């Protein structure tokens, strides 16, 4: 679908089989991409549904007819959540973009002992997530949570958490084949990995520690590798 352009559409802007873009998306379609009447257009509501439409009115207002509806468009069969230690801004922003492309449904930045960064520009980061979701055609826009501590994360997270560490007891792919989860939380450390105290907390919570192999990976590389293993093994 290399030639398709995706636009956000609020569910409130869909009435039966018709749609109307908001002002920002209309400007992008009409003035930036120079789309014309009778052009096909793809719309994403961010909640899990994609719409294929035909533009019938173009200009300051862009509206048209919906000709197809696809639930769960471009979404992974397994719901994948990431909890990852904060790293330097440029690398974390790259991580956000690629994690969205690889199918993560939520991303939780963690404030860990060895984190170099201790804060996150949420407005800027949210825009990166939204742009990446539209660019790759995700019908369900991932949720970016505010940074929290490891204990806060463990207190609110459900089952099927796995922690990635080079000294894992088994590989992530082996764990995936054995458990075959419908939903999984991937716990990933920052530069320098988890501290000994944090690993003790993880073990006390009976969280499996798994590896991605014998090579030491950067945080952002580990995130993408893990997402692809979970989705495709």
Helices and strands as residue ranges (DSSP letters): E 6-8, G 11-13, E 14-15, E 18-20, H 23-27, I 28-32, E 40-44, E 49-57, E 63-71, E 79-85, H 89-101, E 104-111, H 122-136, E 143-149, H 150-156, E 161-164, E 170-171, H 172-179, E 183-188, H 196-204, E 208-211, H 219-232
